[in-house]
């Protein structure tokens, strides 16, 4: 893998300014704690690196008062159409392409969600530019804690990605993913054989998944054909792609978070089911994923009822590096 010193110098390729009415840092998922991360942030901006035809492109979104400023930097020889496409991707990643007005109308139909929407502000959905990254992140997050998944993702980027500006790197392309042996993914990234098999299979059909990203039913059907992929991975991938209706069925925490928030009932986590969660979310169809995110934010800020911790936090899975 090349080093960051080999990254070509970059120039400003495209820029835009949009009105800002949402919390940028709450909308965008970043992983700045890990070397080799794809995305990072500071107090007023978020940034990520994407592959370009002549070298990596740096996408950034900066808050200036009530304005969101988008920039794309990259090699000077980058064609204008690639720069424009990257600018649109930056807007979608920052949540600017998501129309939350219908979500606000849906939230207004329930007293709890109406209160939360007024308290935390608009919930915008961030869309990762490439389907391959969204699917891969969901696969890596199977059956592990969030921190562990972020760590393995960063290790994968260090191992197979392309370095970019500002110490960031591109998520591996399908060709780079296919070229990584499963034993290397196990030894260097802590990924199981099941994870590796799923990642390689997803890389093989990346173009088809990319073509189906805006048709949820076709995307889910194609994902279901991949080994080691089920409803949770499909739902999580859709959330990474900015689908406001996606729900990762089979999540360990989600039914209790949503159920407790929307009903106020305190039960043991195992007493909440996916069926109950989906029934509670059914009136919000079209914005179920947005309402899930709203419930998570409400629980995080203690604005709604939440599950009480009954045991110490589980340790990270050291067995993944056997």
C-alpha positions in Angstrom: 0.0 0.0 0.0 1.4 3.4 -0.9 2.1 5.9 1.9 0.5 9.2 2.5 3.7 10.9 1.3 2.9 9.5 -2.2 -0.5 11.3 -2.4 -0.5 13.9 -5.2 -1.1 17.6 -4.4 -4.7 18.7 -4.7 -6.5 21.8 -5.8 -10.1 23.0 -5.4 -12.2 21.3 -8.0 -15.8 22.2 -7.1 -17.7 24.1 -4.4 -21.2 24.9 -3.3 -23.1 26.7 -0.5 -26.4 25.5 0.9 -28.8 26.7 3.7 -28.2 24.6 6.8 -31.0 23.7 9.3 -29.7 20.5 10.9 -26.9 19.3 13.1 -24.1 18.2 10.7 -22.0 16.3 13.2 -25.1 14.4 14.5 -26.0 13.4 10.9 -22.7 12.2 9.6 -20.9 9.1 10.9 -17.2 9.6 11.1 -14.3 7.4 12.3 -11.5 9.9 13.2 -10.2 7.8 16.2 -8.4 5.3 13.9 -5.4 5.6 11.7 -6.3 5.0 8.1 -9.9 6.2 8.6 -12.0 7.1 5.6 -13.6 10.1 7.3 -12.9 12.6 10.1 -14.1 15.8 11.6 -13.2 18.9 13.6 -15.3 21.4 15.4 -17.0 22.8 12.3 -16.5 20.4 9.5 -16.5 16.8 8.3 -14.5 15.3 5.5 -13.9 12.0 3.7 -11.8 10.7 0.8 -13.2 9.0 -2.3 -11.3 7.5 -5.3 -11.0 9.5 -8.4 -9.7 8.8 -12.0 -6.4 10.6 -11.3 -6.1 10.2 -7.5 -8.2 10.5 -4.4 -10.7 13.3 -4.0 -11.2 15.0 -0.6 -14.9 15.8 0.1 -15.6 18.3 2.9 -18.6 20.0 4.4 -18.1 23.0 6.7 -20.6 24.8 8.9 -20.5 28.6 8.7 -23.4 30.0 10.7 -26.5 28.9 8.8 -24.6 28.0 5.7 -23.2 24.6 4.7 -20.1 25.0 2.5 -19.2 22.0 0.3 -15.8 21.5 -1.3 -14.1 18.9 -3.4 -10.3 18.9 -3.7 -8.3 16.6 -5.9 -5.7 16.4 -8.6 -5.9 19.2 -11.1 -6.4 16.8 -14.1 -9.6 15.4 -12.6 -12.4 15.8 -15.3 -15.2 18.2 -14.4 -17.9 15.6 -14.5 -16.1 13.6 -11.7 -15.8 16.7 -9.6 -19.5 17.5 -10.0 -20.4 13.9 -9.1 -18.2 14.1 -6.0 -19.8 17.4 -5.0 -23.2 15.8 -5.2 -21.9 12.9 -3.2 -20.6 15.3 -0.5 -24.0 16.9 -0.3 -25.7 13.5 0.2 -23.2 12.4 2.8 -23.7 15.7 4.7 -27.5 15.1 4.7 -28.3 18.0 2.3 -29.9 15.7 -0.3 -32.4 14.3 2.2 -35.8 15.9 2.4 -36.9 15.7 6.0 -40.1 17.6 5.7 -42.2 14.4 5.1 -40.4 13.0 8.1 -41.5 15.9 10.2 -45.1 15.3 9.2 -44.8 11.6 10.1 -43.2 12.4 13.5 -46.1 14.9 14.2 -48.6 12.0 14.3 -47.3 10.6 17.6 -46.9 12.6 20.9 -43.4 11.1 21.7 -41.9 11.6 18.3 -43.5 15.0 18.0 -41.8 16.0 21.3 -38.5 14.5 20.2 -38.5 16.3 16.8 -39.1 19.6 18.5 -36.4 18.9 21.1 -33.5 17.5 18.9 -34.4 19.2 15.6 -34.6 17.7 12.1 -33.3 14.2 11.6 -31.4 14.0 8.3 -30.2 10.8 6.7 -26.6 10.7 5.5 -25.8 8.6 2.4 -22.3 7.0 1.9 -21.2 7.7 -1.7 -20.4 4.1 -2.7 -22.6 1.0 -2.2 -19.5 -1.1 -1.7 -18.5 0.7 1.4 -22.0 0.7 2.8 -22.4 -3.1 2.3 -18.9 -3.8 3.6 -19.3 -1.7 6.7 -22.6 -3.6 7.5 -20.9 -7.0 7.0 -18.0 -6.1 9.2 -20.5 -4.9 11.9 -22.2 -8.3 12.1 -22.4 -9.7 15.7 -19.8 -7.3 17.2 -19.8 -4.0 19.1 -19.7 -0.7 17.2 -16.1 0.2 18.3 -14.9 -3.2 17.2 -16.5 -2.8 13.8 -14.9 0.6 13.3 -11.5 -0.7 14.3 -11.7 -3.6 11.8 -12.9 -1.2 9.1 -10.0 1.1 9.7 -7.6 -1.8 9.7 -9.1 -2.9 6.4 -8.5 0.6 4.9 -4.9 0.6 6.1 -4.4 -2.8 4.6 -6.1 -2.5 1.2 -7.2 1.2 0.7 -5.6 4.1 -1.1 -4.1 6.9 1.0 -5.6 10.4 0.4 -5.1 13.9 1.7 -5.1 15.0 5.4 -4.2 11.5 6.7 -7.4 9.9 5.4 -7.8 7.0 3.0 -10.3 5.6 0.5 -12.4 2.6 1.4 -11.1 -0.3 -0.8 -12.5 -0.6 -4.3 -14.1 -3.9 -5.3 -10.9 -4.9 -7.1 -8.9 -4.2 -4.0 -11.3 -6.1 -1.8 -11.3 -9.1 -4.1 -7.5 -9.1 -4.0 -7.3 -9.5 -0.2 -6.9 -13.2 0.9 -9.2 -14.3 3.7 -6.3 -15.2 6.0 -4.9 -11.7 5.7 -8.4 -10.2 6.6 -8.4 -12.5 9.6 -4.9 -11.9 10.8 -4.7 -8.1 10.1 -8.4 -7.0 10.6 -9.8 -9.6 12.9 -12.5 -10.6 10.3 -13.9 -14.1 10.4 -14.0 -16.5 7.4 -17.8 -15.7 7.2 -17.1 -12.0 7.0 -14.4 -12.5 4.4 -16.6 -14.7 2.2 -19.4 -12.1 2.4 -17.0 -9.2 1.5 -15.6 -11.0 -1.5 -19.0 -12.0 -2.7 -20.3 -8.5 -2.4 -17.3 -7.2 -4.3 -18.1 -9.6 -7.2 -21.5 -8.1 -7.6 -20.7 -4.5 -6.7 -21.8 -3.0 -10.1 -25.2 -4.7 -9.8 -25.7 -3.6 -6.2 -24.8 0.0 -7.3 -27.4 -0.2 -10.1 -30.0 -1.3 -7.6 -29.2 1.1 -4.7 -32.3 3.2 -5.3 -34.7 0.3 -5.6 -35.0 -1.2 -2.1 -36.7 -4.4 -3.1 -34.3 -5.3 -5.9 -31.3 -4.3 -3.7 -32.6 -6.5 -0.8 -33.2 -9.5 -3.2 -29.7 -9.2 -4.6 -28.2 -8.9 -1.1 -30.1 -12.0 0.1 -28.2 -14.1 -2.5 -24.9 -13.3 -0.8 -23.5 -15.8 1.7 -23.7 -14.7 5.3 -26.1 -11.8 4.6 -29.5 -11.5 6.2 -32.2 -9.0 7.1 -30.0 -7.1 9.6 -27.1 -6.6 7.1 -29.5 -5.5 4.4 -31.2 -3.0 6.7 -27.9 -1.6 8.0 -26.6 -1.2 4.4 -29.8 0.7 3.5 -29.3 3.0 6.5 -25.7 3.7 5.4 -27.1 4.6 1.9 -29.5 7.1 3.4 -32.8 5.1 3.2 -35.2 6.8 5.7 -37.4 3.7 5.8 -34.7 1.0 6.5 -34.8 -1.0 9.8 -32.1 -3.5 10.7 -34.3 -6.4 11.9 -32.4 -8.7 14.2 -30.5 -6.0 16.1 -29.7 -6.8 19.7 -30.6 -3.3 21.1 -33.0 -1.8 18.7 -36.4 -3.3 19.7 -35.9 -2.3 23.3 -34.7 1.2 22.4 -37.6 1.9 20.1 -40.2 0.0 22.2 -39.2 1.8 25.5 -39.1 5.2 23.8 -42.4 5.0 22.1 -44.4 3.2 24.9 -42.6 4.2 28.1 -42.7 0.6 29.2 -39.7 -0.7 31.1 -39.1 -4.4 30.3 -36.0 -6.6 30.0 -34.3 -6.2 26.7 -35.1 -9.8 25.7 -38.8 -9.2 26.3 -39.0 -6.8 23.3 -39.3 -8.5 19.9 -38.7 -7.4 16.3 -42.4 -7.9 15.6 -43.4 -5.5 18.3 -40.9 -2.9 17.1 -42.1 -3.2 13.5 -45.7 -2.9 14.7 -44.8 0.3 16.6 -43.0 1.7 13.5 -45.7 0.7 11.0 -47.6 4.1 11.2 -44.3 5.8 10.2 -43.8 3.7 7.0 -41.6 5.6 4.6 -39.7 7.0 7.6 -39.2 4.1 9.9 -35.4 4.4 9.9 -35.6 8.1 10.6 -37.9 7.5 13.6 -35.5 4.8 14.9 -32.7 7.4 14.7 -35.0 9.9 16.5 -35.6 7.4 19.3 -31.9 6.6 19.6 -31.1 10.4 19.9 -33.9 10.8 22.4 -32.6 7.9 24.6 -29.0 9.2 24.3 -30.1 12.7 25.5 -32.5 11.2 28.1 -35.5 12.9 26.6 -37.5 9.6 26.6 -37.6 6.5 28.7 -34.6 4.2 28.2 -33.4 0.8 29.2 -31.4 0.7 32.5 -28.0 -1.0 32.3 -28.1 -4.3 34.2 -24.5 -5.4 33.8 -21.1 -4.0 33.0 -20.3 -3.3 29.3 -19.2 -6.4 27.5 -15.5 -6.7 26.6 -14.3 -6.5 23.0 -14.0 -9.8 21.3 -10.3 -10.7 21.5 -11.1 -14.1 20.0 -11.4 -12.4 16.6 -7.6 -12.2 16.4 -6.9 -15.9 17.0 
